[in-house]
Amino acid sequence: MDATVIKTITLILYMGGDVTEHTAFEKISKCLKAKRTIERNLYKKSQAVRYACENKIVEVSKNGDGSSYIVRIVE
């Protein structure tokens, strides 16, 4: 499958300063809502974990069902 490079709002999980997970969102409001929900329910006690909504250039590809996923963060 072909990968495409796009600029999108990305919710990034940093653990110990390294990017561990990332998820794309169409709107900053949806990203911030997901971030608040996660911070309320998970990892609040750990100082080594940080979530951030950032505007990133990412490489995306399509799953078999047609949904998109981030392959890697380009910048």
DAGI-V263939 format. One line per field, one symbol per residue. psi: psi as a letter, one per 30 degrees, with the letter a starting at -180 (. if undefined). burial: + if it has 9 or more other C-alpha atoms within 8 Angstrom, else -. A space follows every 50 residues. Layout:
# DAGI-V263939
psi->???
burial->???
This chain:
# DAGI-V263939
psi->kkkkklklkkjkjkjgfkkelkkklekeeeeeeeeeeeeeflgffkffkk kkjkjlklkllklfgflllkelke.
burial->--+----++++++++---+--++++--+-+++--+--++---------+- +++--+++++++------+++-+--
